[in-house]
Amino acid sequence: MESLKKRLSDSVQFRLSFVLCMAIGGIALLSGVLGFLSAWDEAHELQDSSLQQIASLAKDGMLTPRSSSFISPPLQDEEASRVLVHFILPGDQTPDRFGWPRQLSAGFYTLPIDHHSYRVLIEDMHDGIRLAVAQRASVRESVALWSALRTLVPFCILFPVLLYLAADLVRKIFRPIRKLAEDVDRQNDDLSIALSEEAMPREITPFITAINRLLQRAAESVELQRRFVADAAHELRSPLTALMLQAERLDSAAMPDESRQRLLSLREGMKRAAWLVEQLLSLSRAQGGEISKIPAPEDIAVFDVVKQVISDLHPLAEQKSIDIGVVGASQAKIAAHPSALYTVLRNIVHNAILYTPAEGRIDIGINNNENFVFIEVEDSGPGIPIDKRERVFDAFYRIEGSDVTGSGLGLSIVSAMVARMKGEVTLTDATQAISGLKVSITLPLS
């Protein structure tokens, strides 16, 4: 009962279906009862009419009173179905075995005869002769019951059909809402696509209009944020480059060891700042720059890009004695710009090198089927807790307690770029090590 109440309160569709089914059930029950009672009365009237027809035959002389009583042949060889016809002659005082009451006036009666209940019709005939036609009441009730029950057959057939049609109608009514939910779910990062109001009920149209306005405001807000990040990164790029050049010139000048150590720290800090600026620019492009600035996709071999990434990051891996290997040399090609796939793989492998301890291991797998290419980067680092794996795709999010320096933009850039390439990126536990992370990327083949 509690479950039913909860479903009624939680689901408008279930509530509407329940009310319609209850209404149909109530109407069907009322109609069935009324039809049953009407058929019951009509069957009794027909049986009374049959007794009147037999009495008419006797009045017309087709049944002659040769004796005081006449018993009709049985129907369907059943003794109980006999119709009794009795002539009461004037002045006849001879007792009969049926015990007919002689003082009753003409009309219908229900009387006990021969230890059974009978329906009796008494008629007055010519010359003072009286006629009694009787049929056992149990036979009449049985015939009336079956006649009445037959009227319920259509209701028994139509009731489940109507319930199914009502439930199906409710499902069809709510189908546009489900389609609307699917359209909203498919929006992803592109907030500029408005929801269609075609084939939608008028009652839902204001809701769709409000959602479209909200999406438009959200798209404008995201675009303002993206432009701010891009503009800020561009503004920082030039002065940072100038500072790095000045620091390189100072490196050739004579100075005490303490000052040179400080200069080295300054240059490392500027390198991190320059890397952050490049990451911000990459994130801005990945999140949707101007269409005209997005390079046209090319057919590129994934394996070639992987080799380029490993070659560029090999010095960093060598510093920590990390073994980087490729498992599965698939020659699959995808339709994308080389710089986009390079940025994705470089961020993933760079993160793996940063978080993998010294003398660790990183495996890069490339496989494909008829429709997709699967790229897997698996490391032997500390991994990412399951409850944090969705958050790490947010910009500037970094897991607390990590001693690795970084901006928190790498996986955010990966997620945005993979989405633009109509792919998918997932994080799972590493399978080749006790601990570690496996980053899996699925991209459609060209």
N, C-alpha and C positions, 0 to 999 in steps of 0.2 A: 504493500500500500504506500509506504514511504517512497519507494522507487517510482511509482506511478505519479505521485504528487510532485516529485522532483523533476520528472520529465515534462509534466504539464507546465511547470513554472519555468523550465529552462528553454523549451523548444516551442516556438510559435507554430511551426509546421505540425508537430505532434499534437499540440493543443487543438488546432483547427481540424486535423484528421479525426481526433478523438470526439470532438463535438459533432462533426458531420456523421460519424459512425453511430454515435448515440442517438442522434436525431433520426437517422435512417432506421436504426433498430427499433426505436420507439414507435415510429409510424408503421413499420412493417408488423410489429407485434399487435398494435391496435387494429390495423386493417385485417390481420389474420384472425383475431378474436371476433371482430364484427362479421367477417366473412364466414367463419365457422358457425356462429350463432344463426346467421341468416340461412346458411345451407341446412342446418339442423332443422329449423322451423319449416323451410320449404320441403324437406324430405318428409316431415310429418304431414304437411298439407297434401303432398302427392299421395301418401298412403291413405289418408282419409278420403281423398278423391277416388282412389281405387275401390275402397269399400262402397262408396256411393255408386260407382259404375256397376258393381256386382248387384247392388240393391236395385238399380234400374233394370238390369237384365231380368231379375225376378219379377218386377212390376210389369214388364212387357210380356211376360208369359214364357220366357225362354227357360226359366226354372220353375217347374210346376210342383206344387206341394203334395206329392204323392204320399209323403210321410211328414212327420212333424219336424224332422231335421235332415239336413243334407250337408255332407262334408266334401269340400272340393278336393281334387287330386293334389298331392304334395308338389311343391316346387323344388327342383333339384334333388328329389328323393329325400327330402328332409321332413320328418314328421312335424317338427315344430313350425314349418312354414305353411301348413294347411290353413285355409280360410274356411271358417265354419259358417254355414247358412242355416238358420233355424226359422221355421214357420210356426207361429203361435196361432192355432185355430181358435175360433170363437167357441166358448163353452168347454174347451178341452181342459180338463183338470188332471190329466194323467201326468204324474211326475216324470221328468226326464233326467237323464244322468248328468246333464250340464247345470241344472238348477238355474234356468233363466229367470230373472225377475220379471214377472208379468205386469207389474203395476207401473213400470217406467213409461214416461211419455217419449215421443219421438225425439231423436237426437243422438249425439255421441257421448259415450261413457267409457270409463276405464274400470272394469269389474273383475273380481276374482272368479274364475271358472275352472273347475276341475283342478284345483290347487295351483293354478297359474294365473297371472295377470293378463287380461285381454283388453284390446281396444274394440268396443262394440258400437255398432250403428243400428239404431232401432227406427223402422219406418212403418207407417200405417198403410195397409193395402185395402183393396176392395172387399166388401162383404165382411168387414170386421177382422180380416186376417192381418196379423202383424208379422213383420219380418225383422229378424235380428241377424246381422252380418258381423262376424268377429274374427280378429287376428291376434295371435299371441304378441304381447307387448315387447317381449325380449327380441323377437324377430324384427319388429319395427325399429327398435332402438339400434340394433346392429346395422340395419340398412341405412338408417339416418346417420349413424356414426361414420360409416365408411363414405357416405356421400359428402359429409361435412369435411372429413379428413382429406378427401381428394381436392377440396378447394385450397388446402394449405400447401399443396405441392408446388404451385407457381411461386408462392412466397419463399419456400425453402430453397428454390433454385435461384430466384432473383436476389435474395438477401445477400449471399456472399458476393454475387456479381456486382451489386450496387456498392458494397463495402470496398471491393477492389477498385471500382471506377472512381469512387470518392477519394481513396488514398492516392490513386494515380493522378487524379486531377489536382490534388494539393501539391504533389511532387512537381507537376508541370508548371503550376503557378509560381513555385519557388525556384524553378530552374534558372530564370534570368538572374536571380540574386546569387545563386551559386556561380554562374558564369561571371558575374561582376566580381565576386571574390577571387576567382581565378585570374581575371584580368589585372586586378590590383596586385595579386601575388607575383604576376609576371613582370611588373614594372621594373624590378631590380633597381639599378642606379639611374636609369633614365626617367626622370620625373617630368620631362616635357611632353610625354605622350598622354593626351587626355583620354579619359574613359568614354567609350561610345554609349550614347543614349538610345541607339536604335534597338527596336524590339523590347524595350523596357516599359513596364507599366507606368502610367502617369504618376502613381503614388511614389514610385522609386526615383523618378526624374529629379526632383529637388535634392534628394540625397546625393545623386551622382554629380549634380552641378556643384554642390558644396564640396565634395571630394576633389573635383577638378580644380576648384579655386584653391583648396588647400595644397594640392600638388603643385600648382603654379607658384604659390607663395614659397613653398619649400624649395622648388627648383631655382627660384630667384635668389633665395638665401644661400643655397649651395653654390650657385654661380658667383655670388659676391665673395663668398669665402674662398673659392678657388682662385678668383682673380687677385684677391688680396695676397694669398700665399705666393702666387706666381709673380706678382709685382714686387713683393718683398724680397723674394729670392733673386729676382733680376737686379734689384737695387743693391743687394748685398754682394752680388757676384763680382762686380768691378772693383769695389774697395778691397775686398778680400784678396783678389788677384794682385792688386797693387801692393798690399801689405806683404804677401808671400814673396814678391819680387824684391822688396826692400829687405826682407829677412835673409833671402839668399845672398844679397850683396853684403850684408853685415857678416855673413858667415866667412867671407874671405878676408875680413879685416882682423887685425891683431887685437886680442882681448884676453883678459884673465880666464882661467879655466871655469871659475864660478859663473862669469858672465856668459861664457859659451854654453854652459849647461842650461842656463836660463833661456838663452836664445833657442836652444834645441827644444825645450819645453814649449816655447812660444810657437815655433814652427809646427810642432805636433798639434797644438791647439788650433792653429789656423788650418791645418789639413783636415781636422775633424769638422771645423766650421764649413770649409769648402765642400766636404763630402755631404754635410747636412743640406747645404744649398742645392747641390746636385740632386739629392734625394727629394727635396721639396719640388724642384722643377719636374722631376720624373713623375711624382705623385700628381702634380697639376695636370700634366699631359695625359696620364693614365685615367684620371677622373673625368676627362672630357674636354679637351681643348677645342679650338675652332676646327670644324670639319675640313676646311681647306688646308690646314696645317698637318693633318694626319696623313702620313705616307701611305701610298697605295700598297696593298698586300702583295707579296711575292711568294712563289713556291720555294721554300727553303728546307734544307735537310736538317732535321733536329740534331743528328749526330755531329754535324759540322759545327753547329753553334755550341754544343756541349764541349767539344774539343777546344774551341776558342776560349770558353769560360775557364776551363781547367788550366789552359796555358797561361792566362792572365793572372789567375789566383794561385798558381803553383808556388811562387816565392813565399806568399803568406803561409801556405800550408807547410812548406819546408821549414819555416822558422819554428813550428811546433811538432815537426816530425810526424805529420799526419799523412796517412796513406790514402790517396784518392784513386779510385778505380771505376771503370765503366763495365757494367754487367749488361750484356745484350746490346749488340751493335746494329740495331734496326736502322735501315736506310729510309724510314718513313719521312714524308714531306708534309708540311702544313702550309696553309695560305696565311701569311703574316709578314710583318716587316721584320727584318733581321734584328734591328735594334730593340724592338719590343720583346722578342723572345730572349735576346741576349740579356736585357735588363732583368727579366723574370728569373732566369737561371742564375745570373750572377748574384742577385740578392739572396737567393736560396742557398747557393753554395757558400757564399761569403758568410751568411749567418751560421751555417753548419761548421765552418772553420773556426769562427769566433767562439762557439759554444762547445766544440769538441775538445776534450783535454789533450795534452801533449801525448804523442805516440798513439793517437786514436785512429779511427778509420771512417772513411766516407765512401759509400757506394752509390753510383749513379746508374740507374737502370732505364733502358729505352726499349719498349715493346709496342706492338701495335696489332690491331685486328683489321677487319675490312673497313671500319668506319672511323676509328679513333687511334691516336697514339698516346701511350701512357709513359710518363716520365716520373721516375721515383728517385728522390734524394734521401738516403738513409745514413744517419750518423750515429756515433757511439757516445753522444753527449748526455747531459742530464735529462733531456726531454722536456715536454711541457705538460703540466697537469691537465687532465681532461676538462675540468671546469674553467680552464683559462684558454682553451684552444679557439674559442670563438672571439674572445676579446683581443687576441694578439693580432687580428686583422684590422683593428682600429688604429687610426693614425696616432702616433706618439704614445701608444700604450706599451709599457715595459713591465715585465714580471718583477714584483718586489723581491729583494734579496739577491738579485743578479749582480755580479761584480764586473760584467762585461759592459764596456762603454758602447753606446749606440744611440740612435735617434728615435727608435721605435717606429720607423717608417717603412722598413724593408718589406715585411709581409703585407702591409697595407698597399704598397705599390704592386706587389705580386698579385694580390686579389683583384685589384682594379684592372690591371693589364690582362690577366687571364679572362676576366669577365668580358672585356672588349674583344678578345679573340674567340668568344663563345665557348669557353672552356670551363673547367671546374678544378678547384684546388681543395684538398682535404689534408688533415693532419691526423696521423695515427702513431701508435707505438712502433718502434723499430722491431724488426723480426730477426735480425742477425746479431743482436747484442742484448746483454742483460738490460741495459737502459739505452735511451736514445729516442730520436724522433724520425719519423718517415713522412716526408712531404710528397704527396702524390698529385700530379697534374694530368688532367685528361683534356686533350685538344682534338678537334675534328680534323681528319685528314683533308688535304687539298683535293 
